[in-house]
Amino acid sequence: MAPTLLIVDDHAGFRTFARALLEAEGVDVVGEAADGASAVVAAERLNPQIALVDIMLPDFDGFEVCARLTEGGRERPAVVLTSSRDASVYADRLGRSAARGFIPKDRLSRTMLLALAG
């Protein structure tokens, strides 16, 4: 069975690219969200196994989305953060977050996503 995924990014172009790439690699993209508030609602409604969340969002950042999606010790969805910036920019916050890991946008693949999401 294909893993289910919610893509959260404010750039429609990246959402389209990520969906096409990951669906071609066997991931079931069950939804998309353009901001943090929509991501939380979509995750509750769709119950994806994984959420790929951009760090820079227009309302609140990906770290806050991650905190809201994993509050109370919930393990689903597994949150993987992404950005066009290098991970070193976010190193301190990544270490303190409940995110399973970080994938640079230009290195996105099913293999990397599943390796981090567990």
PyRosetta script that sets phi, psi and omega in degrees:
from pyrosetta import init, pose_from_sequence

init()
pose = pose_from_sequence("MAPTLLIVDDHAGFRTFARALLEAEGVDVVGEAADGASAVVAAERLNPQIALVDIMLPDFDGFEVCARLTEGGRERPAVVLTSSRDASVYADRLGRSAARGFIPKDRLSRTMLLALAG")
pose.set_psi(1, 135.7)
pose.set_omega(1, -177.3)
pose.set_phi(2, -72.7)
pose.set_psi(2, 139.9)
pose.set_omega(2, 176.1)
pose.set_phi(3, -66.0)
pose.set_psi(3, 145.2)
pose.set_omega(3, 179.8)
pose.set_phi(4, -97.4)
pose.set_psi(4, 143.7)
pose.set_omega(4, -171.8)
pose.set_phi(5, -138.9)
pose.set_psi(5, 140.6)
pose.set_omega(5, 169.3)
pose.set_phi(6, -111.2)
pose.set_psi(6, 127.4)
pose.set_omega(6, 178.2)
pose.set_phi(7, -101.7)
pose.set_psi(7, 126.8)
pose.set_omega(7, -179.2)
pose.set_phi(8, -122.0)
pose.set_psi(8, 111.1)
pose.set_omega(8, 179.8)
pose.set_phi(9, -161.1)
pose.set_psi(9, 140.9)
pose.set_omega(9, -178.5)
pose.set_phi(10, -80.6)
pose.set_psi(10, -7.9)
pose.set_omega(10, 178.6)
pose.set_phi(11, -100.3)
pose.set_psi(11, 112.8)
pose.set_omega(11, -178.9)
pose.set_phi(12, -57.5)
pose.set_psi(12, -35.9)
pose.set_omega(12, 180.0)
pose.set_phi(13, -61.8)
pose.set_psi(13, -41.3)
pose.set_omega(13, 178.1)
pose.set_phi(14, -69.5)
pose.set_psi(14, -40.5)
pose.set_omega(14, 178.4)
pose.set_phi(15, -59.3)
pose.set_psi(15, -43.0)
pose.set_omega(15, 179.6)
pose.set_phi(16, -63.7)
pose.set_psi(16, -45.6)
pose.set_omega(16, 178.9)
pose.set_phi(17, -61.1)
pose.set_psi(17, -50.2)
pose.set_omega(17, -177.3)
pose.set_phi(18, -62.3)
pose.set_psi(18, -42.2)
pose.set_omega(18, 178.8)
pose.set_phi(19, -60.5)
pose.set_psi(19, -50.4)
pose.set_omega(19, -178.2)
pose.set_phi(20, -60.5)
pose.set_psi(20, -45.8)
pose.set_omega(20, -179.2)
pose.set_phi(21, -62.3)
pose.set_psi(21, -51.4)
pose.set_omega(21, -174.3)
pose.set_phi(22, -73.3)
pose.set_psi(22, -35.5)
pose.set_omega(22, 175.0)
pose.set_phi(23, -64.8)
pose.set_psi(23, -38.2)
pose.set_omega(23, 177.7)
pose.set_phi(24, -64.0)
pose.set_psi(24, -24.9)
pose.set_omega(24, 179.8)
pose.set_phi(25, -97.0)
pose.set_psi(25, 9.4)
pose.set_omega(25, 172.9)
pose.set_phi(26, 94.2)
pose.set_psi(26, 16.7)
pose.set_omega(26, 176.6)
pose.set_phi(27, -95.5)
pose.set_psi(27, 138.7)
pose.set_omega(27, 178.7)
pose.set_phi(28, -93.2)
pose.set_psi(28, 98.9)
pose.set_omega(28, 178.8)
pose.set_phi(29, -79.5)
pose.set_psi(29, 110.0)
pose.set_omega(29, -175.1)
pose.set_phi(30, -93.1)
pose.set_psi(30, -10.6)
pose.set_omega(30, 178.9)
pose.set_phi(31, -177.2)
pose.set_psi(31, 169.6)
pose.set_omega(31, 178.8)
pose.set_phi(32, -137.6)
pose.set_psi(32, 152.6)
pose.set_omega(32, 175.1)
pose.set_phi(33, -143.3)
pose.set_psi(33, 145.0)
pose.set_omega(33, -176.6)
pose.set_phi(34, -100.9)
pose.set_psi(34, -5.6)
pose.set_omega(34, 178.7)
pose.set_phi(35, -154.0)
pose.set_psi(35, 173.3)
pose.set_omega(35, -175.7)
pose.set_phi(36, -64.9)
pose.set_psi(36, -44.6)
pose.set_omega(36, -178.9)
pose.set_phi(37, -60.7)
pose.set_psi(37, -44.0)
pose.set_omega(37, 178.6)
pose.set_phi(38, -65.5)
pose.set_psi(38, -33.9)
pose.set_omega(38, 179.9)
pose.set_phi(39, -63.8)
pose.set_psi(39, -43.9)
pose.set_omega(39, -179.7)
pose.set_phi(40, -63.5)
pose.set_psi(40, -44.3)
pose.set_omega(40, 178.4)
pose.set_phi(41, -63.7)
pose.set_psi(41, -45.8)
pose.set_omega(41, -179.0)
pose.set_phi(42, -63.3)
pose.set_psi(42, -40.1)
pose.set_omega(42, -179.7)
pose.set_phi(43, -64.7)
pose.set_psi(43, -39.0)
pose.set_omega(43, 178.2)
pose.set_phi(44, -66.5)
pose.set_psi(44, -39.4)
pose.set_omega(44, -177.0)
pose.set_phi(45, -76.3)
pose.set_psi(45, -41.0)
pose.set_omega(45, -171.9)
pose.set_phi(46, -94.4)
pose.set_psi(46, -22.0)
pose.set_omega(46, 180.0)
pose.set_phi(47, 51.3)
pose.set_psi(47, 53.7)
pose.set_omega(47, 179.7)
pose.set_phi(48, -70.7)
pose.set_psi(48, 155.8)
pose.set_omega(48, 175.4)
pose.set_phi(49, -73.6)
pose.set_psi(49, -33.7)
pose.set_omega(49, -175.9)
pose.set_phi(50, -133.2)
pose.set_psi(50, 143.4)
pose.set_omega(50, 170.9)
pose.set_phi(51, -121.9)
pose.set_psi(51, 121.3)
pose.set_omega(51, 174.2)
pose.set_phi(52, -95.2)
pose.set_psi(52, 113.2)
pose.set_omega(52, -168.7)
pose.set_phi(53, -122.1)
pose.set_psi(53, 122.2)
pose.set_omega(53, 174.4)
pose.set_phi(54, -67.1)
pose.set_psi(54, 141.7)
pose.set_omega(54, -179.6)
pose.set_phi(55, -73.0)
pose.set_psi(55, -39.2)
pose.set_omega(55, -176.9)
pose.set_phi(56, -95.3)
pose.set_psi(56, 103.7)
pose.set_omega(56, 178.8)
pose.set_phi(57, -121.8)
pose.set_psi(57, 158.9)
pose.set_omega(57, -173.3)
pose.set_phi(58, -72.0)
pose.set_psi(58, -26.9)
pose.set_omega(58, -177.4)
pose.set_phi(59, -100.6)
pose.set_psi(59, -61.8)
pose.set_omega(59, 170.4)
pose.set_phi(60, -135.8)
pose.set_psi(60, 157.2)
pose.set_omega(60, -169.4)
pose.set_phi(61, -78.3)
pose.set_psi(61, 172.1)
pose.set_omega(61, -177.7)
pose.set_phi(62, -61.0)
pose.set_psi(62, -28.7)
pose.set_omega(62, 177.3)
pose.set_phi(63, -66.3)
pose.set_psi(63, -39.1)
pose.set_omega(63, 177.2)
pose.set_phi(64, -68.7)
pose.set_psi(64, -40.4)
pose.set_omega(64, 175.9)
pose.set_phi(65, -58.5)
pose.set_psi(65, -46.9)
pose.set_omega(65, 179.4)
pose.set_phi(66, -58.1)
pose.set_psi(66, -46.3)
pose.set_omega(66, -179.9)
pose.set_phi(67, -60.2)
pose.set_psi(67, -42.3)
pose.set_omega(67, -179.3)
pose.set_phi(68, -69.3)
pose.set_psi(68, -36.5)
pose.set_omega(68, -178.9)
pose.set_phi(69, -74.4)
pose.set_psi(69, -23.6)
pose.set_omega(69, -176.2)
pose.set_phi(70, -111.7)
pose.set_psi(70, 6.7)
pose.set_omega(70, -177.6)
pose.set_phi(71, -61.6)
pose.set_psi(71, 151.4)
pose.set_omega(71, -179.6)
pose.set_phi(72, 72.8)
pose.set_psi(72, 17.0)
pose.set_omega(72, 178.1)
pose.set_phi(73, 78.2)
pose.set_psi(73, 9.2)
pose.set_omega(73, 178.1)
pose.set_phi(74, -60.8)
pose.set_psi(74, 139.2)
pose.set_omega(74, -179.9)
pose.set_phi(75, -102.7)
pose.set_psi(75, -7.0)
pose.set_omega(75, -178.6)
pose.set_phi(76, -122.2)
pose.set_psi(76, 128.9)
pose.set_omega(76, 4.2)
pose.set_phi(77, -83.2)
pose.set_psi(77, 158.5)
pose.set_omega(77, 169.2)
pose.set_phi(78, -73.7)
pose.set_psi(78, 125.9)
pose.set_omega(78, -177.1)
pose.set_phi(79, -98.6)
pose.set_psi(79, 126.8)
pose.set_omega(79, 173.5)
pose.set_phi(80, -118.7)
pose.set_psi(80, 123.9)
pose.set_omega(80, -178.7)
pose.set_phi(81, -89.4)
pose.set_psi(81, 154.0)
pose.set_omega(81, 178.9)
pose.set_phi(82, -143.8)
pose.set_psi(82, 158.3)
pose.set_omega(82, 177.6)
pose.set_phi(83, -166.2)
pose.set_psi(83, 160.0)
pose.set_omega(83, 172.3)
pose.set_phi(84, -83.1)
pose.set_psi(84, -13.4)
pose.set_omega(84, 176.0)
pose.set_phi(85, -84.0)
pose.set_psi(85, 160.3)
pose.set_omega(85, 179.6)
pose.set_phi(86, -71.2)
pose.set_psi(86, 147.2)
pose.set_omega(86, -179.3)
pose.set_phi(87, -58.7)
pose.set_psi(87, -29.1)
pose.set_omega(87, -178.1)
pose.set_phi(88, -60.7)
pose.set_psi(88, -26.6)
pose.set_omega(88, 178.0)
pose.set_phi(89, -63.7)
pose.set_psi(89, -30.8)
pose.set_omega(89, -174.8)
pose.set_phi(90, -111.0)
pose.set_psi(90, 10.7)
pose.set_omega(90, -170.2)
pose.set_phi(91, -50.4)
pose.set_psi(91, -48.5)
pose.set_omega(91, -177.9)
pose.set_phi(92, -62.3)
pose.set_psi(92, -47.2)
pose.set_omega(92, -177.9)
pose.set_phi(93, -69.1)
pose.set_psi(93, -35.5)
pose.set_omega(93, 177.5)
pose.set_phi(94, -61.9)
pose.set_psi(94, -40.6)
pose.set_omega(94, -179.6)
pose.set_phi(95, -65.4)
pose.set_psi(95, -28.4)
pose.set_omega(95, -178.5)
pose.set_phi(96, -94.4)
pose.set_psi(96, -10.1)
pose.set_omega(96, -175.1)
pose.set_phi(97, -87.5)
pose.set_psi(97, 165.9)
pose.set_omega(97, 176.7)
pose.set_phi(98, -86.5)
pose.set_psi(98, 4.7)
pose.set_omega(98, 179.2)
pose.set_phi(99, -63.6)
pose.set_psi(99, 146.0)
pose.set_omega(99, 179.1)
pose.set_phi(100, -76.3)
pose.set_psi(100, -17.3)
pose.set_omega(100, 179.8)
pose.set_phi(101, 165.3)
pose.set_psi(101, -169.4)
pose.set_omega(101, -175.0)
pose.set_phi(102, -137.3)
pose.set_psi(102, 136.2)
pose.set_omega(102, 174.1)
pose.set_phi(103, -126.2)
pose.set_psi(103, 123.2)
pose.set_omega(103, 172.4)
pose.set_phi(104, -61.8)
pose.set_psi(104, 142.3)
pose.set_omega(104, -176.9)
pose.set_phi(105, -55.9)
pose.set_psi(105, -35.3)
pose.set_omega(105, -177.0)
pose.set_phi(106, -80.0)
pose.set_psi(106, 1.3)
pose.set_omega(106, 178.8)
pose.set_phi(107, -120.8)
pose.set_psi(107, 13.0)
pose.set_omega(107, -177.2)
pose.set_phi(108, -62.1)
pose.set_psi(108, 132.7)
pose.set_omega(108, 175.4)
pose.set_phi(109, -158.9)
pose.set_psi(109, 160.6)
pose.set_omega(109, 177.0)
pose.set_phi(110, -60.5)
pose.set_psi(110, -43.0)
pose.set_omega(110, -177.8)
pose.set_phi(111, -58.6)
pose.set_psi(111, -48.5)
pose.set_omega(111, 179.7)
pose.set_phi(112, -65.6)
pose.set_psi(112, -43.3)
pose.set_omega(112, -178.1)
pose.set_phi(113, -60.1)
pose.set_psi(113, -49.3)
pose.set_omega(113, -178.1)
pose.set_phi(114, -69.6)
pose.set_psi(114, -32.9)
pose.set_omega(114, 177.4)
pose.set_phi(115, -62.4)
pose.set_psi(115, -38.2)
pose.set_omega(115, -179.8)
pose.set_phi(116, -81.0)
pose.set_psi(116, -39.4)
pose.set_omega(116, -174.7)
pose.set_phi(117, -72.9)
pose.set_psi(117, -21.3)
pose.set_omega(117, 177.5)
pose.set_phi(118, 74.8)
pose.dump_pdb("model.pdb")
